[in-house]
Amino acid sequence: MKITRPTLLLDEQKCRANIKRIVDKAKRARVKLRPHFKTHQSHEVGSWFREEGVSACTVSSIEMAAYFAKDYWHDITVAFPVNVLEVE
């Protein structure tokens, strides 16, 4: 397979194990986990967080918030509410 554009490649088992580990750590610390979805930008990876009980996320733009809202994420924080590159 030849990759010609930016593409997310990951080991699903390792990723799911990492998600479980950070969810468990947040539970032990009694804090609400709000992972940043900037890196994966993926409905599928987002669903792995949801399967572990995560109900909130952070994104980098209004466009990315709309993307995850389409997948029924309702508690979304936009880390950078104004992107000067997107201002007309």
N, C-alpha and C positions, 0 to 999 in steps of 0.2 A: 504494500500500500504506500503510495506516494502522497505526502501531505503538502499541499500547496497554499494553504491559508491558515490563519490561527485556528487551532483545533484543541478541544479539551481531551486529553488522554489521561486516564487515571486507572488505578487498580481499585475496583469496586470494593473488594473485601477490606483493603487497607483504609479506604475512605470511610466505609461504614463503621469500622472499628474506631477510627479517629473521632467520628461524630458521636458514637456511644461514649467514648472516653470523656469528651468535653461536656456532654450532657450530664454524665454522672458527676463530674467535677463541679459543675454549676449547682447540681442538686445538693451535694455535700456542703457547698458554701452558702446554700440558701439564697441564691441570686437567680434572677431571670436571665436566661440565655437569649441573646439577640444576635445571632451570627451574621456576619457581613457576607452577602452573597455576590460581592463584586467579582471574586475570582472565578467561581464556577458558572455563574449566570445561566443556570440550567434548571428547568422544571423538574427533571428527574432527580438531580442531586438534592434539590429543595424537598422533594418528596421523601428522601431518606431522612432528612432532619425531622420532617413531620411525623414519620413513623416512630421516631424516638421521643415524641412528645413536644417538640419545639413548635411554638405557635406565633413567633415574632421573628422578624428579620430586619436587616439593615441593607440598604442599597446605595448606589452612588449617584443616581439621577432619577428624575421624574419618569423618564422613558423606562428605566429598569423597574421602577415601582409599578408602572402600568403592566409590564410584562409579568411580574409575579402576582399582581392583583387578578389577572386573568386566570391564574391557577388557584384562586381563592385564598391567597394570603391576605389577611385583613389588617394585621398589626405590622405595618411597614414604616420604618424610619428612613428618611432620605438624609444621608450623612452630609451631602453637599447640595443644599436646596437650590443654589444658584450656580449654574455652570456658565461662565461668561462665553464659552465657546458655542453654547446653544442659544444665546440671546440674539434675536434677529435685529 
